[in-house]
Amino acid sequence: MVTSEPARPAGERTVLLTGAAGGVGTLMRELLPAHGYRLRLLDMVPIEGAPDAVTADLGDRDALRAAVRGCDAVLHLAGISLESTFDKILRANIEGTYNLYEAARLEGVGRIVFASSNHAVGYTAWPAAGEPPVPAGTRHRPDTFYGLSKCFGEDLAQLYWDKHGIETVSVRIGSCFPEPRNVRMLSLWLSPADGARLFDAALTAENVGHAIVFGASANTRGVFDLATARAIGYAPRDDSEAFADKLIAEEGERDASLPEHQHLGGAFITDPPIWPH
């Protein structure tokens, strides 16, 4: 079932939302204010209807520092979200995330929510029927340079917690779209409303240090263990099963004999989608 009830207000806090023009960023721009957040928007491209948004690249350290100044926290969604060359991933996802953490450190921002990905563990085997779900503590097994950059981001978050006391919740997002787009996504789907609930929990939970959680809804076919997400206060309400009949009629059931269905990374293992820019 997919729900759309408004969430409990969290008390207004200023949060820098990076990647605000992207797919998940656009969804969160619409949903997070109802949770009590004042959003400061940042993206490398202008955001229509948001004249006060910061237009800056993650390589612009001065702009990042100015953007985080005065914020209570950062929700870091910016970067390349598909596979690309190592050089492009290095600049956007690795150096860019480092630049953001340095800006937060210099400006005294103590909480970052980092959009990691299931592709940080993409070579992990898809659990067979009857096996337990994949725990959030699963070791890194990236499936692409993109997944590798998410491993770096998680390790950077751990370093900045241990060395500088900046807390991070690294959210290994499954697939956050208004609806799951294929049968595989029935197991990984994070509804936009549950995404906002999860990010709200990650922004407000106390004493998280560096926590790694999976980002998915309460899917009947789910393969992620959501225990660590629930431990920080996440209470998912949605279930991809509402879309199952339609998708299965179009594609058939997930075929475990296909290479792209044998690992969590799916097609990122066999034929990764390439960043178009």
N, C-alpha and C positions, 0 to 999 in steps of 0.2 A: 504494500500500500504506500502511496506517496502522499505525504501531508504537506500542508502549507500554512500551518498556524504560525502567527508571529512568535518570535522567541522572547524570553524574559530579558528586559533591558538590563544592561550590566553597569549602568552609570557611565556618563560620557567620558571617554578618554580619547586622546589624540593618537592616531596610529598612522604611520607612514605605510602606504600600500604601494609597493613597487610592482612594476608590470601591470599597471592599472588598466592599460588598453588591451591586454591579452584576453584569452578566453575565460580563464578562471578569474582574472582580475576584474573583468567586466561584470561577471556574476556577483562577485563580492562587493563591488561598488554599489550594487542595488540592494544587497541583503544585509550587509554588516551594520549600516546605520540604525536599523531596527533593533540591534543588540546594544545600542547605546554608544556607538563610536563616532567620533568626528574624524573623517578620513582626509589625510593629506596625500594627494595622488602624484605618482611619478611614473613616467615612461619615457622611452627614447623618441616616441612620436607624439604629436599633439593629441589630446583627448577631446573629442567633440563634446561640446556642452559643458566643459570644465575649464574655463579660462584661467583659473588660478592654479591649475596643475603644473607641476614641475616637469619641464621637458629636458631630459638629460640622459646621457649614456652612463652605464655603470663604470666606465673608465674615467669619468669626471669626478675626481675625488673632492674637489672643492664644492661642487654642486651637491654631491651626496651628503657631505657634512652639513651644509646649509639645510638640506631637506630633512635630515633627522633631528636637527636642533629643536628642542622643545617638545619632542614627541615622547609619549609614554612607552611606546613599543613600535616594532616594525613587523609587518607581514610581508615577507620577501617572496614574491611570485615572479620576479623579473628573470629574464635569461632566455636562452634557446631551449625549446621544449621538445625538440625532436633530435634525431641524429644529424651531425654535421661534421666538418673537418675538425681535426684536433685543434688547429690554430684558432678557429672561430669559437669552439667550445672553451678553449683556454681563456680567451679574452672576455667572453660574456659571462660564463658560468663559474669559472674558477677565479680569475683575477677580479671579476666583478663582485663576486660574493665576498672575497677578501676585502675589497675596498669598502663594501657596505659594513662589514664587521668593524673595520678600523674606524669608520665614521661614527658608528655607534659607541665604540670605546671612547673616542675623543670627546664626544658630546654627552657622555654619561647616560646613554640609553641602556637599560638593564634587561630588556626582554626582546628577543627576536623569535618569530615563528618562521621556520624555514621550509619552503615547499620542496621537500625531497620527492622521491618517486619509487614506485615498485621496481623501476628499472635499476635501482641500486642493488637489487637482489634478483635481477632478471633471470640469471642462470639457475636459480633455485627450482627444483623440480615441482611441478604442479602436484599437489597432494591427491593421492588416489582416494576413491570412495572409502569411507570409514577411517581414514587417517585424520589426525588432528590438524587444525588450521595452522598456517605458517606463523610462527611467533614474531613479534616485532623486533626481538633481539637477534634475528637471523643475520649471520655474518655477510659482509659485502660479497656479492657475486655479480658485478655489473655486466650488462649485456651489450653496451655501446660506449662510445666516448661520452655521450649524454649521461648514461647511467654512472659512469666513472666520475663525472663532475658532481653528481649527487652524493657519491661516497665521500668525495673531498669536502663537500659542504657539511656533511654530518661530522666528519673528523675535525673540521675547522671549528664547528660549534662546540665540540667537546674541549678543544684547546682553549677557546675563549671563555668557557666556563671554568676550567681548571686554573687558568692563568690570570684571567681578568674578572671573573665573577659575573659574566654576562650569561643569563639563562636563555636557553633555546629549547623549543619543542620542534623537532624535525618530523614532519608529517610525510610519510611515504604514501603519496596519493596514488590511488588506483586509477580511476577514470572519472573525471568530474565534468559531466555534461548534463544538460536538462533531461536527457533520456539516454539509456545505454544504446550504443550504436550497433552492437553485434552480440552474438551469444556469449562470447568470452567475457564481455563486459558485465554480463549478468552476475558474475562472481566478484567483480572489482569495482562496481559502480559506487561513486560517491555523489549522491544527489546534491544539487547546489544548496538546498536548505540545510542538509546535514553538513555540508562543507562549512557553511557559516556557523553552525552549532559547534563544530569541531574547532574551527579557528577561534571562536569566542572562548571555548574552554582552554585552548592553548595560550591565549593572551591573558587569561585571568587566574589560572590555577596557581596555587602558591607552592614555592619550594620545588620547582621542577628540575633544577640543575640543568642537565642536558637529558631530555627524554626523547626517545624515538617511538613513534606511534604509527600505525597504519591508518590511512584515510579511506574509509569505505562506509557505506550504509549498512543497515542491519539486513543484509541480503540472505535470503533463504539458501542460495547457492554459494555463499561467501567462502573464501579460502584464506582470509586474513584473520588472525587472532586480534581482536579489538580490546583485549584486557587492559593494555597500557593506556589506550585512548580513554576507556571508561574510567580508569583510575584518576585521570586529570579532570573528570567531570563531563565527558562526552556522553550524550544519551541520544543515539541515532533513532530516528523515527521512520525512515523510509526503507523500502524493500524493492529491489529490481524485479521481483517476481511479477509485478503488475505488467511488465513488458515481455514476459517470457513467451507467452503463447504466440504473439506476433513474430518475434525474432526466430523462434524455433520453426514456425511455419515457413519462414523465408529461407533459413539456412540449414535446418536440421539441428540435432543436438551436437554439442561440442564433441569433436572426434579426437580422442586421446591418442590415436595412431599418427596424427599429423605432427610434424616437428614443431610447428608454431603453437601447438597446444600441449606440449610436453614440459614447458617451463613457464614461470610466471611472466617472463618478458614477452611472450607471444611472438608476433611478427618482428619485434625488435631483435630477436635472435636470428631470424632467417632472412628477412628483407626489410630492414628498418626504414620507416618513413623519413625522408630527408628534409631538413629545414630549407624553406624556399628562398631565403634571403642571403 
